[in-house]
Amino acid sequence: METVIQGSTLEALRAGLRGTAHAPGEEGYEEASRAWNLNAHQRPALVVVAEGAADVMTAVRFARESGMGVGVMATGHGVGAACDGGVLINTSRMRSVRVDPVAQRARVEAGALWKDVIPEAQAHGLAGLVGSTSHVGVVGYTMGGGFGWLGRKYGLNSAGVREADVVNAEGKLLRVSAEEHEDLFWGLKGGGGNFGIVTSLEFDLYPLTSVYGGNIFYPVEKAHEVLSRYASWSASLSEETTTGVAFLNIPPLPFVPEPLRGKSVITVRGCYSGEKPEAGEEIFRPVREGLGEPIMDTFSVMPVAAMDAISMDPVDPMGAVQYSELLRDLTPEAIDALIEVAGADSGSPLIMLELRQLGGTLWGRQEDLNLMGSGDSKFIMNAIGATFTPEMMEGVRAHLARVAEVTRPYQTGDTYINFMELDYASAERVRAAYPPEDFERLVALKDSYDPQNVFRFNRNIAPSKAAQ
Ligand SMILES: Cc1cc2nc3c(=O)[nH]c(=O)nc-3n(C[C@H](O)[C@H](O)[C@H](O)COP(=O)(O)OP(=O)(O)OC[C@H]3O[C@@H](n4cnc5c(N)ncnc54)[C@H](O)[C@@H]3O)c2cc1C
């Protein structure tokens, strides 16, 4: 049943906001509820477009007093559970960024995107640990860990968090750091936004202005050769190099370079972030050798600000479904399995099936929440389908189920919280994202900070029965 908020109640709420509040049917409601992933149809009872921390506090208190749950959205790239019947806090207008060049840190508001941070940091010769696209929200990304092409060298962005302002389930603003609310500080760095709404976040930046990165595209028919060579080459790399290999079904769109347009390809991609970026040429040479002429080779020294070109993720909103698993290793048998589901004769409707290499600093520190499995996963697999029609959705889902089945023998059973979305964020999948002892600690934290599960529209860690 849809929750209807009385007009007078709504007016009283609006009077206390700097931002705006929209009930279903009102102007602005659809726009403020719409997620980047068009499959996330959210029907909140109210959406509050916040202008600052005070609006977030007001919205959480209002939800609590009205007995509703709270969801939060910056971009809608990672909706874990649709905010149906709850209060959705849209943070997209809270985008300020401040860089401290001496401490080498950035302080961002809840709605800042990586593309807001990059130029501010680069002005001081610094870089943040952006993921595959700079259009993702920094806070949401960091709540699930957050790793990209600098990952093996510098780790997850969550590991570099220094301080956060957090609105808790009572609507109070807490300052959270290694010195204040240290239990919450531990859980915040990977707990998927389960314990409160971060209104601002401070994290480390790193001295870096350019990298060597790109893609070498081969016809998908060469997948066996490319994967075998990639498997042995990548095993010998130092942590200054982060790599991946991806099957791509590239759409026949005008902006795609002609040699790739409408083609099924396999690409070796990656980034070398050592002191002399041009040294990357030599590091990537062995993987090129013996594979013959590629369709295209885009590797070059590039500014940090151009790193979106490595993953070439779509920018405009789209319907997407994804399925991700951590894989033990790229053995000959695993290679055969990947070719069966994504190779030339697989009939794959997916736009991408990618493996990114783990290891190095990504495996994290003992004292942090463990987000990348128990250390026996060398790769993370991420399979994505675009779904513009119900028929496409059916085909993609069926194929993702096949990917799950065929790759099962090579999965470690661990999952990564950030690559989980919508119906993949089930209770079991979320539990599999953490080692059992960490998960237990997270549930205890939920019991103490959010026993009523106010923050439930996410990749949810439910409180224990005792707390409810
Ligand atoms: C195209 C694409 C590329 C991606 N690439 C990478 C990648 O390379 N590496 C990687 O690690 N991840 C990647 N992701 C996953 C992405 O990091 C997550 O989906 C992340 O949650 C997106 O954050 P958002 O704020 O943009 O999305 P939103 O959908 O707005 O938020 C997602 C969730 O984050 C939490 N959250 C957001 N804001 C707050 C807040 N202020 N306080 C508390 N919790 C909050 C909430 O649980 C919310 O439901 C990618 C996703 C997509 C769609």
The ligand as a Gaussian input file, in Angstrom:
#p B3LYP/6-31G(d) Opt

LIG

0 1
 C       29.178000       1.982000     -14.992000
 C       29.632000       1.603000     -13.602000
 C       30.991000       1.477000     -13.351000
 C       31.448000       1.141000     -12.074000
 N       32.783000       0.992000     -11.847000
 C       33.229000       0.647000     -10.613000
 C       34.611000       0.452000     -10.356000
 O       35.439000       0.553000     -11.235000
 N       34.989000       0.109000      -9.100000
 C       34.098000      -0.029000      -8.070000
 O       34.520000      -0.312000      -6.945000
 N       32.776000       0.152000      -8.296000
 C       32.328000       0.462000      -9.538000
 N       30.988000       0.590000      -9.779000
 C       30.057000       0.340000      -8.672000
 C       29.799000       1.629000      -7.922000
 O       30.939000       2.024000      -7.199000
 C       28.658000       1.393000      -6.938000
 O       27.502000       1.064000      -7.663000
 C       28.413000       2.601000      -6.053000
 O       27.514000       2.228000      -5.044000
 C       27.853000       3.761000      -6.835000
 O       27.716000       4.875000      -5.993000
 P       26.759000       6.092000      -6.448000
 O       26.658000       7.009000      -5.320000
 O       27.221000       6.585000      -7.756000
 O       25.397000       5.332000      -6.687000
 P       24.006000       5.443000      -5.914000
 O       23.109000       4.456000      -6.596000
 O       23.538000       6.832000      -5.836000
 O       24.338000       4.914000      -4.459000
 C       24.567000       3.537000      -4.278000
 C       24.546000       3.175000      -2.828000
 O       25.663000       3.761000      -2.165000
 C       25.313000       4.066000      -0.835000
 N       25.424000       5.516000      -0.661000
 C       25.385000       6.487000      -1.603000
 N       25.533000       7.698000      -1.035000
 C       25.643000       7.486000       0.288000
 C       25.795000       8.335000       1.419000
 N       25.869000       9.658000       1.291000
 N       25.890000       7.771000       2.646000
 C       25.819000       6.432000       2.805000
 N       25.661000       5.581000       1.771000
 C       25.584000       6.096000       0.535000
 C       23.877000       3.647000      -0.627000
 O       23.832000       2.345000      -0.106000
 C       23.341000       3.659000      -2.045000
 O       22.248000       2.775000      -2.219000
 C       30.509000       0.915000     -11.035000
 C       29.136000       1.018000     -11.303000
 C       28.695000       1.341000     -12.575000
 C       27.234000       1.409000     -12.842000

